[in-house]
Amino acid sequence: MFLELAEALDCPECRSGFGLVAFVDEADGRRVIRGWLGCPMCEIEIPIEAGAMDFRSRGSPEGAAPTASEPPGESVRADGTAQINGPEDTAVRLAALLGLAEERGVIVLLGPGLDDLALPVVRFGERVEVLAWSERDSAPTLSVEELAEGINPLRAAPERPWPIRMGSLHAMALRGPAERALEEARRCLCQGGRIVLLDPGEGDAAAFREAGFEELARDDTTWVGERR
């Protein structure tokens, strides 16, 4: 975990808004490899192991994010021909939709299979830190070199409320039921922050537009918006 990232996080228990404090047992440069995050108000502790923030000990409230992983596979174009969506192709497209070539700051990848794309995605941005949000107990452990690319694994964090301070996110990608994440996405994205909805459900795009997100692009599988 990038040490300064603690300032962009928030306590999921008391939601103090003051950020969390990182305590370091082992570090590599500015990356915390082992330690914990603490709340200065209610004193909860979130362990950091192998660079990953692990919220499993805090439990998961109603509305937790989906746990299944959906590996990229074959899809069908509008003309009926097959299209192969390998991890590299998916990462390139996602990085472009998030605007990582120009973006800086903190971005979130939340939803089945998106944490697996964190490493190829982050390599398209020179000044970003990726919160790779996973609900899987078997999420792979990254090497110190991979963490240094800008990956910050986040395991089993509650979906409501997100452990993120208001206005701290610069972009995010979401896969899964998007409408239930609408309130937290609006709270945590900064003004002008971009959101990419992958495989949005019926009514998701309309709900985000009504909540003040400006539509930038859309097709049959993706909706891209910007927080006004």
C-alpha positions in Angstrom: 0.0 0.0 0.0 1.3 3.4 -0.9 1.9 5.2 2.4 0.2 8.5 1.5 -2.9 6.6 0.3 -4.1 6.4 3.9 -5.1 10.1 3.7 -7.6 9.2 0.9 -9.2 6.4 3.0 -11.9 6.7 5.7 -13.0 4.6 8.6 -16.0 2.4 7.6 -17.2 2.3 11.2 -17.4 5.9 12.4 -16.9 7.7 9.0 -14.9 10.4 10.7 -13.7 12.0 7.5 -10.2 12.5 8.9 -8.5 9.7 7.0 -6.7 6.7 8.4 -3.3 6.4 9.9 -0.8 3.9 8.6 1.5 2.0 11.0 4.5 0.4 9.4 6.2 -2.8 10.4 7.8 -3.4 7.0 8.2 -1.1 4.0 9.9 -0.8 0.7 10.4 2.9 -0.1 6.9 4.5 0.3 5.1 1.1 0.0 3.8 -0.5 3.2 4.4 -4.2 2.9 3.3 -5.2 6.4 1.5 -3.1 9.1 -1.9 -1.8 9.8 -4.3 1.1 9.3 -5.9 2.7 12.3 -8.7 5.2 12.8 -7.7 8.0 15.2 -11.3 8.3 16.3 -12.7 4.8 17.0 -9.4 2.9 17.0 -10.3 0.1 14.7 -7.4 -1.7 13.0 -7.2 -3.0 9.5 -4.2 -5.2 8.9 -1.8 -4.8 5.9 -0.2 -8.0 4.7 1.9 -8.4 1.6 0.9 -4.8 0.7 -2.9 -5.6 0.8 -5.4 -3.9 3.1 -7.6 -6.6 4.5 -11.0 -5.6 5.8 -12.3 -9.2 6.3 -12.0 -8.9 10.1 -14.4 -5.9 10.0 -17.2 -8.0 8.5 -19.2 -7.2 5.4 -22.5 -5.2 5.8 -25.6 -5.6 3.7 -24.9 -5.0 0.1 -21.4 -6.4 -0.2 -19.8 -6.5 -3.6 -20.1 -9.6 -5.8 -17.4 -12.3 -5.0 -17.2 -14.2 -8.2 -14.4 -13.6 -10.7 -15.4 -13.3 -14.4 -12.4 -14.0 -16.6 -12.3 -12.3 -19.9 -13.6 -14.5 -22.7 -15.3 -14.4 -26.0 -18.1 -12.0 -26.8 -20.1 -11.2 -29.9 -20.0 -8.0 -31.9 -23.1 -6.3 -33.1 -22.6 -7.9 -36.6 -22.6 -11.4 -35.0 -18.9 -12.1 -35.5 -16.8 -13.4 -32.6 -14.5 -11.1 -30.7 -11.9 -12.3 -28.3 -11.4 -10.2 -25.2 -8.1 -11.2 -23.7 -6.8 -9.5 -20.5 -4.4 -7.2 -22.4 -7.1 -6.1 -24.9 -9.5 -5.4 -22.0 -6.9 -3.5 -20.0 -6.0 -1.3 -23.0 -9.7 -0.4 -23.5 -10.3 0.2 -19.8 -7.3 2.4 -19.4 -8.4 4.5 -22.4 -12.0 4.8 -21.1 -10.6 5.9 -17.7 -8.4 8.5 -19.4 -5.3 7.2 -17.6 -2.9 8.8 -20.1 -3.9 12.2 -18.7 -5.3 11.2 -15.3 -3.5 11.4 -12.0 -4.5 10.5 -8.4 -6.4 7.5 -7.0 -8.6 5.2 -9.1 -10.7 2.2 -8.1 -11.4 -1.0 -9.9 -14.4 -2.6 -8.3 -16.3 -5.7 -9.5 -15.8 -9.3 -10.5 -12.5 -9.8 -12.3 -11.4 -6.2 -12.3 -8.8 -6.6 -9.6 -7.0 -9.0 -12.0 -6.6 -6.2 -14.5 -5.0 -3.7 -12.1 -1.4 -4.4 -13.1 -1.8 -4.1 -16.9 -4.2 -1.1 -16.4 -1.9 0.9 -14.1 1.0 0.7 -16.6 -0.9 3.1 -18.8 -0.8 5.8 -16.2 2.4 7.4 -14.8 0.8 9.2 -11.9 -2.0 7.0 -10.6 -2.5 4.7 -7.7 -5.0 1.9 -8.3 -7.2 0.5 -5.5 -7.7 -3.1 -6.7 -10.8 -4.0 -4.8 -11.3 -7.7 -4.4 -13.9 -9.8 -2.5 -12.1 -13.1 -3.1 -10.2 -14.9 -0.3 -7.9 -16.3 -2.9 -6.8 -13.0 -4.5 -3.2 -13.4 -5.7 -0.4 -12.0 -3.7 1.7 -9.4 -5.7 5.4 -9.0 -5.6 7.0 -5.9 -4.2 8.0 -4.9 -7.8 4.3 -5.3 -8.9 3.1 -3.2 -5.9 5.6 -0.5 -6.8 3.9 -0.1 -10.2 1.0 1.6 -8.3 -1.2 -1.3 -7.1 -3.0 -1.1 -3.7 -4.9 -4.3 -3.0 -8.1 -3.8 -1.0 -9.8 -7.0 0.2 -13.3 -7.5 1.4 -14.0 -3.8 2.2 -17.7 -3.0 2.9 -19.5 -1.6 -0.1 -21.7 0.7 2.0 -20.0 2.8 3.2 -16.9 2.7 1.1 -13.7 3.2 3.2 -12.8 6.2 1.1 -12.9 9.9 2.0 -15.3 12.2 0.2 -14.0 13.5 -3.1 -10.8 11.4 -3.0 -11.2 9.4 -6.1 -10.2 10.7 -9.6 -11.7 7.8 -11.6 -13.3 4.4 -11.1 -14.4 1.3 -13.1 -17.4 -0.6 -11.8 -18.7 -4.0 -12.8 -21.8 -5.5 -11.3 -25.1 -3.9 -10.0 -24.1 -0.3 -10.5 -27.2 1.5 -9.2 -26.6 0.4 -5.6 -23.1 1.9 -5.7 -24.4 5.2 -7.1 -24.5 7.1 -3.8 -21.0 6.1 -2.8 -19.6 6.7 -6.2 -21.0 10.2 -6.2 -19.7 10.9 -2.7 -16.2 9.6 -3.3 -15.5 10.9 -6.9 -14.1 14.4 -7.2 -15.7 16.9 -9.4 -14.8 16.0 -13.0 -14.0 12.4 -11.9 -14.7 9.7 -14.5 -16.7 6.5 -14.0 -16.8 3.5 -16.3 -19.7 1.1 -15.9 -19.0 -2.3 -17.5 -22.0 -4.4 -18.4 -24.5 -1.9 -16.9 -27.9 -3.1 -15.9 -31.1 -1.7 -17.3 -31.7 1.7 -15.8 -28.1 2.2 -14.5 -27.1 4.8 -17.0 -30.3 6.8 -16.4 -29.8 6.7 -12.7 -26.3 8.0 -12.9 -27.4 10.8 -15.3 -30.2 11.8 -12.9 -27.7 11.9 -10.1 -25.6 14.5 -11.9 -23.2 12.5 -14.0 -22.7 13.7 -17.5 -22.7 11.0 -20.2 -19.4 11.0 -22.2 -19.8 7.7 -24.2 -21.8 4.5 -24.3 -22.3 1.3 -26.3 -24.0 -2.0 -25.7 -21.5 -3.1 -23.0 -20.2 0.1 -21.4 -21.3 3.5 -20.1 -18.8 6.3 -19.4 -19.7 9.3 -17.3 -18.2 12.3 -15.5 -19.2 13.7 -12.1 -20.4 17.3 -12.5 
